[in-house]
Amino acid sequence: MQTMILSPGARGLASAATRVLLIVLTLGGCSSQSPRPASPSPDQPIATPELPQPAPYFADGGTGESPLPFFPFEPPSRNPLPTSVQRVTSEGIELTFVLFDARDHRLSVADKEDGPPTEWPTAEAAARSHGALAAINASFFTEEGRPLGLVIEDGRHIGRWNSQSALTSGVVAVEKGPRILRRQHWRSFSPTSHLVQAGPFLVENDTAVDGLENQRPSARSFIVWNGRSGWAFGHTGKATLAGLALALAAQPLSQLNITTALNLDGGRSSDLWVSPLLQGGPLSTRKGWNKPVRNYLLLHRRSES
């Protein structure tokens, strides 16, 4: 075997190359970057973790209808909607609203167990009796004074569930917070403390409902919701249901987008009262021709018992 003898110049080049190689290896070992993973083979793909997606708050229920939007969680940094009376004109209809935020206010139902002529004759009397900041007449009732649909007051069920009338097609339900939903989406096992059936819907998904009555202008009471924590009681002196729906869908309030609006009992029953403690109060829409009603929706501060 012959031994290869390198010249001095070749030995110098080999030594320099060795030093460069050592430097490269050293720097590569000190790199702060993690080695890139090898591409997965078709037979062994790398699993990608899936993030849980929020489920819709209401199931379709087999009706073929889309659930009403509901976004119960708002960023805590967002300032609550100021509680106040707002008067606006929309589509030629004068509207009065009582705006409030469900994060610092709550709703309850006050029902007259012995019928409309008993107990509180006005919205003001009902509110003062319960220490509320505002009150508005709520559900429809029969000629005999019984609720047309189901009413729940402090967990106590009054009347019967009505699945037929357009005047009971919606539900204002108070659980952890208030919400408006179609009657087919409410479940009897829900932990509901207060509830009234009313209707028809005036606005759904920011859009005026089609096919509403458009011939008989009358005083109207209603409740609106932005799908989150923004709410308002509402009253107008004279409007058809179709005209009122268009006026609300035109988004007349700068502080509240009306996603959903539900009609309450109206005509001679329409009665809204606001305490002088609220900005824009006191207010009473009651007229001499108003009649006693069966129940009211009441507005309280959450700090109240």
The 8 nearest C-alpha neighbors of each residue, nearest first, counted from 0:
[[1, 2, 3, 4, 5, 6, 10, 9],
 [0, 2, 3, 4, 5, 6, 10, 9],
 [1, 3, 4, 0, 5, 6, 10, 9],
 [4, 2, 5, 1, 0, 6, 10, 9],
 [3, 5, 2, 6, 1, 10, 7, 9],
 [6, 4, 9, 10, 3, 7, 8, 11],
 [5, 7, 9, 8, 10, 4, 11, 3],
 [6, 8, 10, 9, 11, 5, 12, 4],
 [9, 7, 11, 6, 10, 12, 5, 13],
 [10, 8, 12, 6, 11, 7, 5, 13],
 [9, 11, 7, 13, 8, 12, 5, 14],
 [12, 10, 14, 8, 9, 13, 15, 7],
 [11, 13, 15, 9, 14, 10, 16, 8],
 [14, 12, 16, 10, 15, 11, 17, 9],
 [13, 15, 17, 11, 12, 16, 10, 18],
 [16, 14, 18, 12, 17, 13, 11, 19],
 [15, 17, 13, 19, 18, 14, 12, 20],
 [16, 18, 14, 20, 15, 19, 13, 21],
 [17, 19, 15, 21, 16, 20, 22, 14],
 [20, 18, 22, 16, 21, 17, 23, 15],
 [19, 21, 17, 23, 18, 22, 16, 24],
 [20, 22, 18, 24, 19, 23, 25, 17],
 [21, 23, 25, 19, 20, 24, 26, 18],
 [24, 22, 20, 26, 25, 21, 27, 19],
 [23, 25, 27, 21, 22, 26, 20, 28],
 [24, 26, 22, 28, 23, 27, 21, 29],
 [27, 25, 29, 23, 28, 24, 22, 30],
 [28, 26, 24, 30, 25, 29, 23, 22],
 [27, 29, 25, 26, 30, 24, 23, 31],
 [30, 28, 26, 27, 31, 25, 24, 32],
 [29, 31, 27, 32, 28, 26, 33, 25],
 [32, 30, 29, 33, 28, 27, 34, 26],
 [33, 31, 30, 34, 35, 29, 27, 28],
 [34, 32, 35, 31, 30, 36, 28, 29],
 [33, 35, 36, 32, 37, 30, 31, 27],
 [36, 34, 33, 37, 32, 38, 39, 31],
 [37, 35, 34, 38, 39, 33, 45, 40],
 [36, 38, 39, 35, 40, 34, 45, 44],
 [37, 39, 36, 40, 44, 45, 35, 41],
 [40, 38, 44, 45, 43, 37, 41, 42],
 [39, 41, 43, 42, 44, 38, 45, 37],
 [42, 40, 43, 44, 39, 38, 45, 46],
 [41, 43, 40, 44, 39, 45, 38, 46],
 [42, 44, 40, 41, 39, 45, 46, 38],
 [45, 43, 39, 41, 40, 46, 42, 38],
 [44, 46, 39, 47, 43, 40, 38, 41],
 [45, 47, 44, 48, 43, 49, 39, 40],
 [46, 48, 49, 45, 44, 50, 39, 43],
 [49, 47, 46, 50, 51, 45, 52, 44],
 [50, 48, 47, 51, 52, 46, 53, 45],
 [49, 51, 52, 48, 47, 53, 54, 46],
 [52, 50, 49, 53, 54, 48, 55, 47],
 [51, 53, 50, 54, 49, 55, 56, 48],
 [54, 52, 55, 51, 56, 50, 70, 69],
 [53, 55, 56, 52, 57, 58, 51, 69],
 [56, 54, 57, 53, 58, 66, 69, 68],
 [55, 57, 54, 69, 58, 66, 68, 70],
 [58, 56, 55, 66, 184, 59, 67, 60],
 [57, 59, 60, 55, 66, 56, 184, 61],
 [58, 60, 61, 66, 62, 65, 64, 57],
 [59, 61, 58, 62, 184, 183, 63, 57],
 [60, 62, 59, 63, 64, 58, 183, 65],
 [63, 61, 64, 60, 59, 183, 65, 184],
 [62, 64, 61, 59, 65, 60, 66, 58],
 [65, 63, 62, 59, 66, 61, 60, 67],
 [64, 66, 59, 67, 63, 62, 58, 68],
 [67, 65, 57, 59, 68, 64, 58, 55],
 [66, 68, 69, 65, 180, 204, 203, 57],
 [69, 67, 226, 66, 70, 204, 56, 55],
 [68, 70, 226, 71, 67, 227, 56, 55],
 [69, 71, 227, 72, 226, 68, 73, 56],
 [72, 70, 227, 69, 73, 228, 226, 176],
 [73, 71, 70, 74, 227, 228, 75, 69],
 [72, 74, 75, 71, 227, 77, 70, 228],
 [73, 75, 76, 77, 72, 78, 71, 79],
 [76, 74, 77, 73, 78, 72, 79, 102],
 [77, 75, 74, 78, 73, 79, 72, 102],
 [76, 78, 75, 74, 79, 73, 80, 228],
 [77, 79, 76, 80, 75, 81, 74, 100],
 [80, 78, 100, 81, 77, 102, 103, 229],
 [79, 81, 100, 99, 82, 229, 78, 98],
 [82, 80, 83, 79, 99, 98, 100, 78],
 [83, 81, 99, 98, 80, 277, 278, 100],
 [84, 82, 278, 98, 97, 277, 279, 81],
 [83, 85, 97, 279, 96, 278, 98, 86],
 [84, 86, 96, 95, 83, 97, 87, 279],
 [87, 85, 95, 94, 96, 84, 88, 93],
 [88, 86, 94, 93, 89, 85, 95, 251],
 [87, 89, 93, 92, 94, 91, 90, 86],
 [90, 88, 246, 92, 91, 251, 87, 93],
 [89, 91, 246, 92, 88, 245, 249, 242],
 [90, 92, 89, 88, 93, 246, 242, 94],
 [93, 91, 89, 88, 90, 94, 246, 238],
 [94, 92, 88, 87, 235, 89, 91, 95],
 [95, 93, 235, 87, 86, 88, 234, 92],
 [94, 96, 86, 234, 233, 85, 235, 87],
 [97, 95, 233, 85, 232, 84, 231, 98],
 [96, 98, 84, 231, 232, 83, 85, 233],
 [99, 97, 231, 82, 83, 230, 96, 84],
 [100, 98, 82, 230, 231, 80, 81, 229],
 [99, 101, 229, 80, 102, 228, 79, 103],
 [102, 100, 104, 228, 103, 105, 229, 99],
 [103, 101, 100, 104, 228, 79, 105, 301],
 [102, 104, 301, 101, 100, 300, 105, 79],
 [105, 103, 300, 301, 101, 299, 102, 100],
 [104, 106, 299, 301, 101, 298, 300, 107],
 [107, 105, 298, 297, 299, 296, 177, 173],
 [106, 108, 297, 296, 193, 109, 298, 105],
 [109, 107, 296, 152, 295, 193, 297, 110],
 [108, 110, 295, 294, 296, 152, 107, 111],
 [111, 109, 294, 112, 293, 108, 295, 152],
 [112, 110, 114, 113, 293, 294, 115, 118],
 [111, 113, 114, 110, 157, 293, 117, 115],
 [114, 112, 111, 117, 115, 116, 118, 144],
 [113, 115, 144, 111, 112, 116, 117, 293],
 [114, 116, 293, 292, 291, 117, 144, 111],
 [117, 115, 114, 291, 120, 118, 292, 113],
 [118, 116, 115, 114, 113, 119, 111, 120],
 [117, 119, 120, 111, 116, 115, 125, 113],
 [118, 120, 125, 124, 121, 117, 122, 128],
 [121, 119, 291, 118, 124, 116, 117, 122],
 [122, 120, 124, 123, 119, 125, 291, 270],
 [121, 123, 125, 134, 124, 272, 135, 270],
 [122, 124, 126, 121, 272, 125, 127, 134],
 [123, 125, 121, 119, 127, 122, 126, 128],
 [126, 124, 122, 119, 128, 123, 127, 121],
 [127, 125, 131, 123, 129, 128, 124, 134],
 [126, 128, 130, 124, 129, 125, 123, 131],
 [127, 129, 125, 126, 130, 124, 131, 119],
 [130, 128, 126, 127, 131, 125, 297, 109],
 [129, 131, 127, 128, 126, 132, 299, 125],
 [132, 130, 126, 299, 129, 298, 133, 297],
 [131, 133, 274, 298, 299, 273, 126, 130],
 [134, 132, 273, 298, 272, 131, 297, 274],
 [133, 135, 297, 122, 272, 126, 296, 271],
 [134, 136, 271, 296, 295, 270, 122, 137],
 [137, 135, 295, 270, 294, 269, 296, 122],
 [136, 138, 295, 263, 294, 296, 264, 135],
 [139, 137, 197, 264, 263, 195, 196, 140],
 [138, 140, 264, 147, 146, 197, 137, 141],
 [141, 139, 146, 147, 145, 144, 293, 138],
 [140, 142, 144, 143, 145, 147, 146, 139],
 [143, 141, 144, 140, 145, 146, 147, 139],
 [144, 142, 141, 145, 140, 114, 146, 115],
 [143, 145, 141, 114, 142, 140, 115, 146],
 [144, 146, 141, 140, 143, 147, 114, 158],
 [147, 145, 140, 148, 158, 139, 141, 144],
 [146, 148, 140, 139, 141, 145, 161, 149],
 [149, 147, 161, 160, 146, 159, 196, 158],
 [148, 150, 160, 159, 158, 196, 157, 195],
 [149, 151, 195, 157, 194, 156, 158, 148],
 [152, 150, 156, 194, 193, 155, 154, 157],
 [151, 153, 193, 155, 154, 108, 192, 150],
 [154, 152, 192, 155, 193, 151, 108, 107],
 [153, 155, 192, 152, 151, 193, 156, 191],
 [154, 156, 152, 151, 153, 157, 192, 150],
 [157, 155, 151, 150, 154, 158, 152, 149],
 [158, 156, 150, 151, 149, 155, 159, 152],
 [159, 157, 149, 146, 148, 150, 156, 160],
 [160, 158, 149, 148, 161, 157, 147, 150],
 [159, 161, 149, 148, 162, 158, 196, 150],
 [162, 160, 148, 163, 159, 167, 149, 164],
 [161, 163, 164, 160, 167, 168, 182, 183],
 [164, 162, 161, 165, 167, 168, 166, 160],
 [165, 163, 166, 167, 162, 168, 161, 198],
 [164, 166, 168, 167, 199, 198, 163, 197],
 [165, 167, 198, 164, 197, 199, 168, 139],
 [168, 166, 197, 196, 198, 165, 164, 169],
 [169, 167, 165, 198, 182, 166, 199, 181],
 [170, 168, 181, 182, 197, 198, 167, 196],
 [169, 171, 196, 180, 179, 182, 195, 172],
 [170, 172, 179, 195, 194, 178, 196, 180],
 [173, 171, 194, 178, 177, 193, 170, 179],
 [172, 174, 177, 193, 176, 191, 192, 194],
 [175, 173, 191, 176, 190, 192, 177, 172],
 [176, 174, 173, 177, 191, 190, 192, 178],
 [175, 177, 174, 173, 178, 101, 105, 172],
 [178, 176, 173, 172, 174, 106, 171, 175],
 [177, 179, 172, 171, 173, 180, 176, 226],
 [180, 178, 171, 170, 172, 169, 177, 181],
 [181, 179, 170, 169, 182, 184, 178, 67],
 [180, 182, 169, 183, 184, 170, 168, 185],
 [181, 183, 169, 184, 185, 168, 170, 180],
 [184, 182, 181, 185, 60, 186, 162, 62],
 [185, 183, 182, 181, 57, 180, 186, 60],
 [184, 186, 182, 183, 187, 180, 181, 189],
 [187, 185, 188, 189, 184, 183, 182, 190],
 [186, 188, 189, 185, 190, 191, 160, 184],
 [187, 189, 186, 190, 191, 185, 174, 192],
 [188, 190, 186, 187, 191, 185, 174, 192],
 [191, 189, 174, 188, 192, 154, 187, 175],
 [192, 190, 174, 189, 173, 193, 154, 172],
 [191, 193, 154, 153, 173, 174, 152, 190],
 [194, 192, 151, 152, 173, 153, 191, 107],
 [195, 193, 172, 151, 150, 171, 173, 152],
 [196, 194, 150, 171, 170, 138, 149, 197],
 [195, 197, 170, 167, 148, 169, 149, 138],
 [198, 196, 167, 166, 138, 169, 263, 170],
 [199, 197, 166, 262, 167, 168, 169, 200],
 [198, 200, 166, 165, 262, 168, 261, 201],
 [199, 201, 261, 198, 202, 262, 260, 169],
 [200, 202, 244, 260, 208, 261, 207, 199],
 [203, 201, 207, 260, 259, 206, 208, 200],
 [204, 202, 259, 206, 205, 258, 208, 207],
 [203, 205, 258, 206, 259, 202, 67, 68],
 [206, 204, 258, 203, 248, 202, 257, 259],
 [207, 205, 202, 203, 204, 248, 208, 258],
 [206, 208, 202, 244, 248, 245, 201, 209],
 [207, 209, 201, 202, 206, 203, 244, 210],
 [210, 208, 211, 207, 241, 201, 244, 206],
 [209, 211, 212, 208, 241, 213, 240, 207],
 [210, 212, 241, 209, 240, 213, 208, 201],
 [213, 211, 240, 241, 214, 239, 210, 215],
 [212, 214, 239, 241, 240, 215, 211, 242],
 [213, 215, 212, 239, 216, 240, 241, 238],
 [214, 216, 239, 213, 217, 212, 238, 240],
 [217, 215, 239, 238, 237, 214, 218, 213],
 [218, 216, 237, 238, 266, 219, 215, 239],
 [217, 219, 236, 237, 266, 235, 265, 269],
 [220, 218, 265, 235, 234, 269, 266, 217],
 [221, 219, 234, 263, 265, 269, 233, 264],
 [220, 222, 262, 263, 233, 261, 232, 234],
 [221, 223, 232, 261, 233, 260, 231, 262],
 [224, 222, 260, 231, 230, 259, 257, 261],
 [225, 223, 230, 259, 226, 257, 229, 258],
 [224, 226, 258, 257, 229, 227, 256, 259],
 [227, 225, 69, 224, 70, 68, 258, 228],
 [228, 226, 70, 71, 225, 229, 69, 73],
 [227, 229, 101, 100, 102, 230, 226, 225],
 [230, 228, 100, 225, 227, 224, 99, 80],
 [231, 229, 224, 99, 223, 98, 100, 228],
 [232, 230, 98, 97, 223, 222, 96, 99],
 [231, 233, 222, 97, 96, 221, 223, 98],
 [232, 234, 96, 221, 222, 95, 220, 231],
 [235, 233, 220, 95, 219, 94, 221, 96],
 [236, 234, 94, 219, 218, 237, 93, 95],
 [235, 237, 218, 219, 234, 217, 238, 93],
 [236, 238, 217, 218, 216, 235, 219, 239],
 [239, 237, 216, 217, 243, 242, 240, 218],
 [238, 240, 216, 242, 213, 241, 215, 243],
 [239, 241, 243, 242, 212, 211, 244, 213],
 [242, 240, 211, 244, 213, 239, 243, 212],
 [243, 241, 239, 245, 244, 240, 238, 246],
 [242, 244, 246, 240, 245, 241, 238, 239],
 [243, 245, 201, 207, 241, 247, 242, 246],
 [246, 244, 248, 242, 243, 247, 207, 249],
 [245, 247, 243, 89, 90, 249, 244, 248],
 [248, 246, 244, 249, 245, 250, 243, 251],
 [247, 249, 245, 250, 207, 206, 246, 205],
 [248, 250, 247, 246, 251, 245, 89, 90],
 [251, 249, 248, 247, 252, 256, 257, 246],
 [250, 252, 249, 89, 247, 253, 87, 246],
 [253, 251, 255, 254, 250, 256, 87, 257],
 [252, 254, 255, 251, 256, 250, 257, 85],
 [255, 253, 252, 256, 80, 81, 98, 229],
 [256, 254, 252, 253, 257, 229, 225, 230],
 [255, 257, 225, 258, 250, 252, 254, 253],
 [258, 256, 225, 259, 224, 205, 255, 223],
 [257, 259, 205, 225, 204, 203, 224, 256],
 [260, 258, 203, 202, 224, 257, 223, 204],
 [261, 259, 223, 202, 201, 222, 200, 224],
 [262, 260, 200, 222, 201, 221, 198, 199],
 [261, 263, 221, 198, 199, 200, 220, 201],
 [264, 262, 221, 220, 137, 197, 138, 198],
 [265, 263, 139, 138, 137, 268, 220, 269],
 [266, 264, 219, 269, 268, 220, 218, 263],
 [265, 267, 218, 268, 217, 269, 219, 264],
 [266, 268, 289, 269, 290, 265, 288, 218],
 [269, 267, 265, 266, 290, 289, 292, 270],
 [268, 270, 265, 220, 266, 267, 219, 136],
 [269, 271, 285, 136, 135, 284, 122, 268],
 [272, 270, 135, 284, 283, 134, 122, 285],
 [271, 273, 283, 134, 123, 282, 133, 122],
 [274, 272, 133, 282, 281, 280, 132, 283],
 [273, 275, 281, 132, 276, 280, 277, 133],
 [276, 274, 281, 280, 277, 273, 278, 279],
 [277, 275, 274, 280, 278, 132, 281, 273],
 [278, 276, 280, 275, 83, 274, 279, 82],
 [277, 279, 83, 280, 84, 276, 82, 275],
 [278, 280, 84, 83, 277, 281, 85, 275],
 [281, 279, 275, 282, 277, 278, 274, 273],
 [280, 282, 275, 274, 273, 279, 283, 277],
 [281, 283, 273, 280, 272, 284, 274, 275],
 [282, 284, 272, 285, 271, 273, 281, 270],
 [285, 283, 271, 270, 286, 272, 282, 269],
 [284, 286, 270, 283, 289, 271, 287, 269],
 [287, 285, 288, 289, 284, 270, 267, 283],
 [286, 288, 289, 285, 290, 267, 284, 270],
 [287, 289, 286, 267, 290, 285, 268, 266],
 [290, 288, 267, 286, 287, 268, 285, 291],
 [289, 291, 267, 268, 292, 288, 120, 287],
 [292, 290, 115, 120, 116, 121, 268, 289],
 [293, 291, 115, 294, 268, 290, 136, 116],
 [292, 294, 115, 111, 114, 110, 140, 144],
 [295, 293, 110, 109, 137, 292, 111, 136],
 [296, 294, 136, 137, 109, 135, 108, 297],
 [295, 297, 108, 135, 134, 137, 107, 136],
 [298, 296, 134, 107, 106, 133, 131, 108],
 [297, 299, 106, 133, 131, 132, 105, 134],
 [300, 298, 131, 105, 104, 132, 301, 106],
 [299, 301, 104, 302, 303, 103, 105, 298],
 [302, 300, 104, 103, 303, 105, 299, 304],
 [303, 301, 300, 304, 103, 104, 299, 105],
 [302, 304, 301, 300, 299, 130, 104, 131],
 [303, 302, 301, 300, 299, 130, 129, 105]]
